[in-house]
Amino acid sequence: MEGIIDFARECAQEEFELGDLARDILRDPHFPMELSEEEQFAYLEYRTFNKESNDALQIFKEAYYS
């Protein structure tokens, strides 16, 4: 499976929540590239603490794992 960053690059041109979050991931200078996928998603959970952002993360995760 591709990594989260590669998937974010693929989704960056999408509209709405999926593309917005993908672009945010790619712009984040603190994104933990060296960590495991599980730890990266934990980081994203922490960064998307508000409901709207967390909803976008759930959409991103569903697309990533499908």
SELUMTOR-169999 format. One line per 8 residues: their letters; for each residue x, y, z of N, C-alpha, C. Coordinates in nm, 2 decimals, decimal comma, padded with zeros to 4 digits. Last residue first. Layout:
! SELUMTOR-169999
A) X Y Z X Y Z X Y Z  ... .
END
This chain:
! SELUMTOR-169999
SYYAEKFI) -00,97 00,20 00,13 -01,05 00,13 00,03 -00,97 00,10 -00,10  -00,81 00,35 00,29 -00,81 00,21 00,32 -00,90 00,13 00,22  -00,85 00,61 00,19 -00,71 00,55 00,19 -00,72 00,40 00,21  -01,12 00,66 00,23 -01,06 00,65 00,09 -00,93 00,58 00,09  -01,12 00,66 00,51 -01,20 00,56 00,43 -01,15 00,55 00,29  -00,95 00,87 00,56 -00,91 00,74 00,60 -00,99 00,63 00,53  -01,10 01,09 00,45 -00,96 01,06 00,40 -00,93 00,92 00,43  -01,32 01,08 00,62 -01,34 01,06 00,47 -01,20 01,02 00,41 .
QLADNSEK) -01,19 01,14 00,86 -01,26 01,01 00,85 -01,29 00,98 00,70  -01,10 01,40 00,81 -01,01 01,29 00,83 -01,07 01,16 00,81  -01,34 01,54 00,79 -01,26 01,53 00,67 -01,16 01,41 00,69  -01,42 01,52 01,06 -01,50 01,45 00,96 -01,42 01,44 00,83  -01,22 01,67 01,17 -01,22 01,53 01,20 -01,31 01,46 01,10  -01,29 01,93 01,08 -01,17 01,87 01,03 -01,16 01,72 01,06  -01,54 01,95 01,21 -01,53 01,96 01,07 -01,41 01,90 01,01  -01,47 01,92 01,49 -01,56 01,83 01,42 -01,54 01,83 01,27 .
NFTRYELY) -01,12 01,96 01,58 -01,26 02,01 01,57 -01,34 01,92 01,48  -00,88 01,82 01,57 -00,96 01,81 01,69 -01,10 01,87 01,67  -00,67 01,74 01,39 -00,80 01,76 01,35 -00,90 01,75 01,46  -00,43 01,67 01,52 -00,44 01,80 01,45 -00,58 01,83 01,41  -00,50 01,41 01,62 -00,46 01,52 01,72 -00,48 01,66 01,65  -00,52 01,28 01,38 -00,64 01,28 01,47 -00,62 01,40 01,57  -00,26 01,30 01,28 -00,37 01,37 01,21 -00,49 01,38 01,30  -00,13 01,14 01,47 -00,09 01,28 01,46 -00,21 01,36 01,39 .
AFQEEESL) -00,25 00,90 01,41 -00,27 00,95 01,54 -00,24 01,10 01,54  -00,15 00,86 01,15 -00,29 00,89 01,16 -00,33 00,94 01,30  00,12 00,82 01,22 00,08 00,94 01,14 -00,07 00,97 01,15  00,10 00,58 01,36 00,14 00,71 01,43 00,11 00,83 01,35  00,02 00,42 01,15 -00,06 00,43 01,27 -00,03 00,56 01,34  00,25 00,44 00,98 00,12 00,48 00,94 00,02 00,51 01,05  00,53 00,56 01,18 00,45 00,45 01,12 00,32 00,51 01,07  00,75 00,84 01,10 00,67 00,75 01,19 00,59 00,65 01,11 .
EMPFHPDR) 00,87 01,02 00,93 00,95 00,91 00,98 00,87 00,81 01,06  00,69 01,23 00,89 00,72 01,14 00,78 00,78 01,01 00,83  00,48 01,40 01,06 00,58 01,30 01,10 00,61 01,19 01,00  00,46 01,74 00,97 00,40 01,60 00,95 00,51 01,50 00,97  00,54 01,99 00,99 00,56 01,91 01,11 00,51 01,77 01,09  00,46 02,14 00,78 00,60 02,12 00,79 00,64 02,02 00,91  00,20 02,07 00,58 00,23 02,07 00,72 00,38 02,04 00,73  00,12 02,05 00,32 00,17 02,18 00,36 00,23 02,18 00,50 .
LIDRALDG) 00,00 01,80 00,30 00,12 01,83 00,22 00,19 01,96 00,26  -00,22 01,83 00,47 -00,11 01,74 00,50 00,01 01,77 00,43  -00,37 02,02 00,32 -00,32 02,06 00,45 -00,20 01,96 00,50  -00,43 01,87 00,10 -00,34 01,98 00,08 -00,28 02,03 00,22  -00,60 01,68 00,22 -00,48 01,64 00,15 -00,38 01,75 00,14  -00,81 01,85 00,31 -00,72 01,78 00,41 -00,59 01,73 00,34  -00,91 01,93 00,06 -00,86 02,03 00,16 -00,77 01,96 00,26  -00,98 01,68 -00,06 -00,87 01,76 -00,12 -00,82 01,87 -00,02 .
LEFEEQAC) -01,19 01,61 00,12 -01,08 01,52 00,09 -00,96 01,60 00,03  -01,38 01,83 00,12 -01,30 01,79 00,24 -01,18 01,70 00,21  -01,35 01,98 -00,21 -01,42 01,96 -00,08 -01,32 01,90 00,03  -01,18 01,82 -00,48 -01,25 01,93 -00,41 -01,30 01,89 -00,28  -00,85 01,70 -00,55 -00,99 01,68 -00,53 -01,05 01,81 -00,46  -00,59 01,73 -00,57 -00,66 01,80 -00,67 -00,81 01,79 -00,65  -00,49 01,57 -00,36 -00,47 01,71 -00,35 -00,56 01,79 -00,45  -00,48 01,29 -00,39 -00,61 01,35 -00,35 -00,60 01,51 -00,35 .
ERAFDIIG) -00,21 01,23 -00,44 -00,31 01,19 -00,53 -00,45 01,27 -00,51  -00,09 01,33 -00,20 -00,06 01,39 -00,33 -00,16 01,36 -00,44  -00,20 01,15 -00,02 -00,24 01,29 -00,01 -00,21 01,36 -00,14  -00,07 00,92 -00,10 -00,21 00,93 -00,11 -00,26 01,07 -00,11  00,19 00,99 -00,02 00,16 00,96 -00,16 00,01 00,97 -00,19  00,14 01,02 00,26 00,19 01,13 00,18 00,16 01,11 00,03  00,08 00,75 00,33 -00,02 00,86 00,35 00,02 00,98 00,26  00,20 00,51 00,08 00,20 00,59 00,21 00,10 00,70 00,21 .
EM) 00,05 00,22 -00,07 00,12 00,35 -00,07 00,11 00,42 00,06  00,08 -00,12 00,00 00,00 00,00 00,00 00,09 00,12 00,00 .
END
